Amino acid sequence: MTVSVRLPRVLTETVGSGPRHEVTGRTLSEVLENLFTAEPGLKGHLLDETGRIRPHVLMFVDATRADLETPIRDGSDVQILQAVSGG
C-alpha cells in the first residue's frame, strides 16, 4: 500500500526533508519504519526508546487518530503533528 505522509514544518526543518513523503506499508508501524529508512533522523522525534509513539506526537490516518496497529489502505493520507507548548 502506498500512502502519503505529511510532516509538520518543525520536523522538515530538523531533518532537512520536504513535508511530503510517499511510503509503503500495511499498518502505521510499517509505514513509519519505511519512512525511517529514508529519513532515519525522524525516528527519535516520533517514537520513544520502547518504540511507542511519543506523548507529544499525534498521528492520523485519513483524518482519524491512529496508533501503530492502525491498518493502512492504498492511497491513505498519514498526517503527523507535534504538540506545541510554552508560556
Helices and strands as residue ranges (DSSP letters): E 2-6, H 9-15, E 20-24, H 28-38, G 40-42, H 43-46, E 57-61, E 64-65, E 77-82
